[in-house]
């Protein structure tokens, strides 16, 4: 994993910097859910690295993933993988937010409207990524 970090210094610097800023803002504003959510995001980051070590994503995919885009695979089945994988990760994120809202009374995690808007945004983002992946591979769905 150290070799991966060395090979992707800029990506790691961006991700860690972004992560630390968000963590700092959350703690500074007294949002008690931030440290819990930070652990979840860190775990996802490590899982992403492990997946890349196995699959070898392109730099564009890694940067898109790091910037919040859903992972876009190239090759056969890309559209289905992007949509199902991205919406699945989005749903897991919503579960984590729900659990935080149950554990931390002042979590500031939104209610049904927030969850609904997050899920809609996840699907729209996944469909956009799927269309991009399909045009890159010549796959029509």
Secondary structure, DSSP 8 states (H G I E B T S, - for coil): -HHHHHHTHHHHHHHHHHHHHHHHHHHHTT-TTHHHHHHHHHHHHHHHHHHHHHH---HHHHHHHHTT------STTHHHHHHHHHHHHHHHHHHHHHHHHHH-TT-----HHHHHHHHHHHHHHHHHHHHHHHHHHT---
